[in-house]
């Protein structure tokens, strides 16, 4: 049994030893991320706990297919939840306070996760070159660096390649039936 299967089955069964192992193995990475992004240890614990609850609910309600590793999926869920928290804090600072119940908050988190899964699924369908170009771009790499990395003749060529790759990714996403379903929500 792979570690991923072990963690998923243990989480579904609510096994305390597996939950402790998940916490021991993966919490530190989440804590570091939250601390580096204007959060506290308590915030990290809340995000981690909410992510586990969200995963548990998704696993119980429908078959969840994790295409990456359990760790990557859990960490992405935590990052998405923390980004939502930061966005809410930004809104609160501008004196606009919105009250949301936990069910609404969890529904939005689930929607964001489904959007992220669709993006990753379609991103994997791109050519290796497109994936590398877009990864560099999304990580803040300058066009000058992209030109050097891929030995393109100019920044214009790099921009054209980025445009074609983004267009292909957008088309793949929009043609998927899941996109229509997510868009309606």
KEVO-758159 format. One record per residue (C-alpha): residue number from 0; chain; x, y, z. Coordinates in steps of 0.1 Angstrom, whole numbers, plus 5000, padded with zeros to 4 digits. Example, Ala and Ser with C-alpha at 12.3 -4.5 7.8 and 13.67 -1.06 7.14 Angstrom:
+-----+---+------+------+------+
:   k : c :   xx :   yy :   zz :
+-----+---+------+------+------+
:   0 : A : 5123 : 4955 : 5078 :
:   1 : A : 5137 : 4989 : 5071 :
+-----+---+------+------+------+
This chain:
+-----+---+------+------+------+
:   k : c :   xx :   yy :   zz :
+-----+---+------+------+------+
:   0 : A : 5000 : 5000 : 5000 :
:   1 : A : 5015 : 5034 : 4990 :
:   2 : A : 5018 : 5062 : 5016 :
:   3 : A : 4992 : 5082 : 4997 :
:   4 : A : 4967 : 5053 : 5000 :
:   5 : A : 4976 : 5048 : 5036 :
:   6 : A : 4970 : 5084 : 5045 :
:   7 : A : 4937 : 5086 : 5025 :
:   8 : A : 4923 : 5054 : 5040 :
:   9 : A : 4934 : 5064 : 5075 :
:  10 : A : 4919 : 5098 : 5071 :
:  11 : A : 4886 : 5083 : 5059 :
:  12 : A : 4885 : 5059 : 5088 :
:  13 : A : 4894 : 5086 : 5113 :
:  14 : A : 4924 : 5066 : 5126 :
:  15 : A : 4941 : 5086 : 5153 :
:  16 : A : 4976 : 5071 : 5146 :
:  17 : A : 4973 : 5081 : 5109 :
:  18 : A : 4960 : 5116 : 5118 :
:  19 : A : 4991 : 5120 : 5141 :
:  20 : A : 5014 : 5108 : 5113 :
:  21 : A : 4998 : 5133 : 5088 :
:  22 : A : 5003 : 5161 : 5113 :
:  23 : A : 5039 : 5150 : 5121 :
:  24 : A : 5049 : 5147 : 5085 :
:  25 : A : 5031 : 5176 : 5069 :
:  26 : A : 5022 : 5203 : 5094 :
:  27 : A : 5057 : 5219 : 5096 :
:  28 : A : 5056 : 5228 : 5059 :
:  29 : A : 5022 : 5244 : 5062 :
:  30 : A : 5033 : 5263 : 5094 :
:  31 : A : 5064 : 5277 : 5076 :
:  32 : A : 5042 : 5288 : 5046 :
:  33 : A : 5016 : 5305 : 5069 :
:  34 : A : 5043 : 5322 : 5090 :
:  35 : A : 5061 : 5335 : 5059 :
:  36 : A : 5027 : 5349 : 5047 :
:  37 : A : 5017 : 5371 : 5077 :
:  38 : A : 5002 : 5344 : 5098 :
:  39 : A : 5008 : 5329 : 5132 :
:  40 : A : 5012 : 5293 : 5145 :
:  41 : A : 4975 : 5293 : 5155 :
:  42 : A : 4965 : 5304 : 5120 :
:  43 : A : 4986 : 5275 : 5106 :
:  44 : A : 4969 : 5250 : 5130 :
:  45 : A : 4935 : 5263 : 5120 :
:  46 : A : 4943 : 5261 : 5082 :
:  47 : A : 4957 : 5226 : 5086 :
:  48 : A : 4927 : 5214 : 5106 :
:  49 : A : 4902 : 5229 : 5081 :
:  50 : A : 4921 : 5214 : 5052 :
:  51 : A : 4919 : 5179 : 5068 :
:  52 : A : 4882 : 5184 : 5075 :
:  53 : A : 4877 : 5195 : 5039 :
:  54 : A : 4896 : 5165 : 5026 :
:  55 : A : 4876 : 5142 : 5049 :
:  56 : A : 4843 : 5155 : 5036 :
:  57 : A : 4853 : 5153 : 5000 :
:  58 : A : 4865 : 5117 : 5005 :
:  59 : A : 4833 : 5107 : 5022 :
:  60 : A : 4809 : 5125 : 4998 :
:  61 : A : 4825 : 5113 : 4965 :
:  62 : A : 4854 : 5095 : 4951 :
:  63 : A : 4883 : 5120 : 4953 :
:  64 : A : 4911 : 5113 : 4928 :
:  65 : A : 4944 : 5128 : 4939 :
:  66 : A : 4965 : 5130 : 4908 :
:  67 : A : 4996 : 5143 : 4926 :
:  68 : A : 5008 : 5131 : 4960 :
:  69 : A : 4987 : 5133 : 4992 :
:  70 : A : 5013 : 5158 : 5005 :
:  71 : A : 5010 : 5180 : 4975 :
:  72 : A : 4972 : 5179 : 4975 :
:  73 : A : 4971 : 5187 : 5013 :
:  74 : A : 4996 : 5215 : 5010 :
:  75 : A : 4977 : 5231 : 4980 :
:  76 : A : 4945 : 5229 : 5000 :
:  77 : A : 4962 : 5246 : 5029 :
:  78 : A : 4977 : 5273 : 5007 :
:  79 : A : 4943 : 5280 : 4991 :
:  80 : A : 4926 : 5282 : 5025 :
:  81 : A : 4953 : 5306 : 5038 :
:  82 : A : 4950 : 5328 : 5008 :
:  83 : A : 4913 : 5331 : 5013 :
:  84 : A : 4920 : 5341 : 5049 :
:  85 : A : 4944 : 5368 : 5038 :
:  86 : A : 4919 : 5381 : 5013 :
:  87 : A : 4892 : 5383 : 5040 :
:  88 : A : 4916 : 5402 : 5063 :
:  89 : A : 4924 : 5426 : 5035 :
:  90 : A : 4886 : 5433 : 5031 :
:  91 : A : 4882 : 5436 : 5068 :
:  92 : A : 4909 : 5463 : 5070 :
:  93 : A : 4890 : 5484 : 5046 :
:  94 : A : 4861 : 5484 : 5071 :
:  95 : A : 4839 : 5462 : 5050 :
:  96 : A : 4829 : 5433 : 5071 :
:  97 : A : 4812 : 5404 : 5056 :
:  98 : A : 4798 : 5376 : 5078 :
:  99 : A : 4800 : 5342 : 5063 :
: 100 : A : 4790 : 5310 : 5079 :
: 101 : A : 4813 : 5280 : 5079 :
: 102 : A : 4792 : 5262 : 5053 :
: 103 : A : 4795 : 5290 : 5028 :
: 104 : A : 4832 : 5293 : 5035 :
: 105 : A : 4837 : 5256 : 5030 :
: 106 : A : 4817 : 5257 : 4998 :
: 107 : A : 4839 : 5285 : 4984 :
: 108 : A : 4870 : 5266 : 4995 :
: 109 : A : 4857 : 5235 : 4977 :
: 110 : A : 4850 : 5255 : 4946 :
: 111 : A : 4885 : 5269 : 4946 :
: 112 : A : 4899 : 5234 : 4950 :
: 113 : A : 4879 : 5221 : 4921 :
: 114 : A : 4891 : 5251 : 4899 :
: 115 : A : 4927 : 5243 : 4909 :
: 116 : A : 4923 : 5206 : 4901 :
: 117 : A : 4909 : 5214 : 4867 :
: 118 : A : 4938 : 5238 : 4860 :
: 119 : A : 4964 : 5212 : 4871 :
: 120 : A : 4946 : 5185 : 4850 :
: 121 : A : 4947 : 5206 : 4819 :
: 122 : A : 4982 : 5220 : 4826 :
: 123 : A : 4995 : 5184 : 4825 :
: 124 : A : 4981 : 5180 : 4789 :
: 125 : A : 5003 : 5208 : 4776 :
: 126 : A : 5035 : 5200 : 4759 :
: 127 : A : 5066 : 5198 : 4781 :
: 128 : A : 5079 : 5230 : 4766 :
: 129 : A : 5047 : 5249 : 4774 :
: 130 : A : 5046 : 5236 : 4809 :
: 131 : A : 5082 : 5248 : 4815 :
: 132 : A : 5076 : 5282 : 4799 :
: 133 : A : 5044 : 5288 : 4819 :
: 134 : A : 5059 : 5276 : 4851 :
: 135 : A : 5088 : 5300 : 4847 :
: 136 : A : 5064 : 5328 : 4839 :
: 137 : A : 5041 : 5321 : 4868 :
: 138 : A : 5070 : 5320 : 4892 :
: 139 : A : 5080 : 5355 : 4882 :
: 140 : A : 5108 : 5348 : 4858 :
: 141 : A : 5115 : 5377 : 4835 :
: 142 : A : 5112 : 5374 : 4797 :
: 143 : A : 5149 : 5380 : 4794 :
: 144 : A : 5155 : 5349 : 4816 :
: 145 : A : 5130 : 5329 : 4795 :
: 146 : A : 5148 : 5339 : 4763 :
: 147 : A : 5181 : 5327 : 4778 :
: 148 : A : 5167 : 5295 : 4792 :
: 149 : A : 5151 : 5284 : 4760 :
: 150 : A : 5176 : 5301 : 4736 :
: 151 : A : 5148 : 5321 : 4719 :
: 152 : A : 5160 : 5347 : 4695 :
: 153 : A : 5142 : 5376 : 4713 :
: 154 : A : 5117 : 5387 : 4739 :
: 155 : A : 5091 : 5390 : 4712 :
: 156 : A : 5095 : 5353 : 4704 :
: 157 : A : 5093 : 5344 : 4741 :
: 158 : A : 5061 : 5365 : 4745 :
: 159 : A : 5046 : 5348 : 4714 :
: 160 : A : 5053 : 5314 : 4729 :
: 161 : A : 5038 : 5324 : 4763 :
: 162 : A : 5007 : 5337 : 4745 :
: 163 : A : 5003 : 5305 : 4725 :
: 164 : A : 5008 : 5283 : 4756 :
: 165 : A : 4983 : 5304 : 4777 :
: 166 : A : 4958 : 5303 : 4749 :
: 167 : A : 4961 : 5265 : 4746 :
: 168 : A : 4957 : 5261 : 4784 :
: 169 : A : 4926 : 5284 : 4784 :
: 170 : A : 4911 : 5265 : 4755 :
: 171 : A : 4916 : 5231 : 4772 :
: 172 : A : 4900 : 5244 : 4804 :
: 173 : A : 4871 : 5260 : 4787 :
: 174 : A : 4863 : 5230 : 4766 :
: 175 : A : 4860 : 5207 : 4796 :
: 176 : A : 4825 : 5200 : 4809 :
: 177 : A : 4837 : 5206 : 4845 :
: 178 : A : 4845 : 5242 : 4835 :
: 179 : A : 4808 : 5248 : 4826 :
: 180 : A : 4797 : 5233 : 4859 :
: 181 : A : 4822 : 5253 : 4879 :
: 182 : A : 4813 : 5285 : 4860 :
: 183 : A : 4776 : 5282 : 4868 :
: 184 : A : 4784 : 5281 : 4905 :
+-----+---+------+------+------+
